[in-house]
Amino acid sequence: MKVLGLDLSLTATGACLVEDGVAGERWLLKTTSDAPDMERFEYVAKQVMGIAYAQQPEQVIDLVAMEGVFASRNILVYGRLVALSTVVQYALHRSKVPYMVLTPTAWRSAVFGPKSKIDKEKVRTATAMRLKEHLGTILVEMVDLNVL
């Protein structure tokens, strides 16, 4: 089974293709704050659809899984994230690409195990450890969860 995982963001949406439980190709879909929001939403949605179809007439993925938008300290950012999520979901729906929206709890369970009582410090530490594998030396305190 091929699943496209999405972590939607206004500035840098993360996408990863997972096949039979093994992470494969990854993308970082960057947008600029200089562009109007609708152009940014359209760009992300088009890129997601391009990945889903990979230049083939039939979709090459079985499912898109994305974390839903559930909270933000800034109500305006929250509203914009909801709008981005809605545009992407509509593009998937219209193209008949199956998708699901996961709660943060479901995401944590999928990443850290079903009985995990994960907290932000554990996420920070796990992120730092994974980054360290790729970057060499990194301090846990330097990992800013607000940009992940």
N, C-alpha and C positions, 0 to 999 in steps of 0.2 A: 504494500500500500504506500502511495506517495502522498505526503501531507506537506502543505506549505504553511509554515508557522509565521505569523505576523505580529510584530510589536509596533503598533501604530504610534507615530509621533509627528508633531508639526514641523520638526526640523530634520529628523533623521529616522525614518521608518526602517526597522530591521526586518529582514525576511530570510527564512532558511528552509531549504527543501530537505525533508526527512523521508527516507525510503526504508521501509521495514525496520524502523527504529534507529537507523543510522543517519546522523546529520551529514548532509552533503553540501552542495553549493549554497553560498550565502550572498546576500545583497544588502547594501545600505543605500536607501533611497533618500537622498538629501534634497531639501528645498530651501529657498532663501526667504528671509523675512521681508525682502524688498518686493516680492511678488504678492498679488492679492490672494487671499485665502482660497477662493474658488479655483484659481490656477494651480495652487499647491495641491488641493484635494484631487483635482483632475489628473495631475501628474502622477500622484501616488496610485490612484485607481488604475490608470492606464498601465503603469509599470507592473502592478500586481496582475492585471489581466494578461500582459505580455509574458510574464513568468508562467502563469497558469496554462497558457496555450503554447508557449515556446516556439512560435512561428509554425505551428502545425494546425491543421483544420479542426482537430479534436483536442480537447483538454488533455494535458499530460499529467495532471494531478487528480487524486481522488477526493481530496478535502482540503479546505483552507481552515486553519485554526488560529483564532486571534484572541488576545486578551481584551476584554471589554473595558470601557471607560467607566470607572466607578467613583473616583474622587479626585479633587484637586483643591489646593488651597486658594486658587484664583478662579473665581466663577467664570470669568471671560475665557480663560484657557480651557476650562472644563467644557464650556459650550463649543469652542472651536474643535476640541478633540472629539466630541460627540458628532459634530458635523462631518469631520473627516471619516470617522467610523461609519457613519450613515452612507456617505458617498461610496465608500469602498464596498460596503455590504450590498448596496443597490446595484453596483456594477457586477458583482458576483451573482446576485439573484437574477438579474436580467440576462446574464449569459449562461444561466443554469449550472453554475459551478457550486457544488455543495460547500457550505461553510458552517462553522460553529463559533460562538463567542463564549470564551471561558471566563469565569470569575477569577479574581486574583487567588482565591483559595484553591481553586481547581488547578491553576497554574503552579502554585507552590507544591501541591500534591504530586503533580506530574513530574516536577523537577527534583523534589527532595523526598518523595515517598508519601504514601497515604496517611501515615500516622504522625507526620512531622508537625511540630509546633514551631514553625520557622519564624524568625523575627528579622528585623532589618539588619541587625549586626551579623547574623548568620549569612544573610544574602550578601552583605558587604564583604565578608570574609571569603565566601565561596567565589564571588566575582574576582576578588583580588588574587586568589589562588589560581584561577583559570587564566587571568591576564598574565600572571607571573610566568606561566608555562610558555607564553608567546613573547613576552617582553623582557624576561630576565628578572631584574629586581624591581619590586613595586611595594610601596607601603600601603597597608590596608586602609589607613586613615585618608589616603589620597583618592580612594574610590568614591566618587560622588554618585550616590544612588539616584539623584534627581536627573542625571543625564543618561542613565542606563535605560 
